[in-house]
């Protein structure tokens, strides 16, 4: 059974930074594409970034140049470094295993960016 545990969210001022972490279990982590999604109240979940097992990355246009996704296969952990945060980045952030259907979700981690 896949388990995903996100952490690292919090309250930050605009322009600040946060680093999110997600520990995955129940999968062969190193071969799986991992992704970060976010969801605003009343909004749909949107893909923020994903990363292949070998480290190839993909980003939503809204976060390019500000966010960096990375992973440590030895620790079964995927990270999201978020810099130059904006109020519109406020959301609950979730990681997932991109190849699985339905996409599995953890509890998420809340990010609030104040202006």
Number of C-alpha atoms within 10 A of each C-alpha: 6 14 16 19 18 23 17 17 18 14 14 18 14 17 14 14 17 18 16 22 23 25 19 22 14 9 13 11 21 18 11 18 19 27 25 26 20 22 19 16 9 6 9 10 16 14 17 24 23 25 22 17 16 12 15 11 16 16 19 13 9 11 17 12 11 14 20 20 24 20 22 14 15 8 12 15 20 24 23 23 15 20 17 15 23 20 15 13 20 20 21 18 27 28 32 25 22 17 12 11 7 8 10 16 16 17 14 22 21 20 22 20 19 16 11
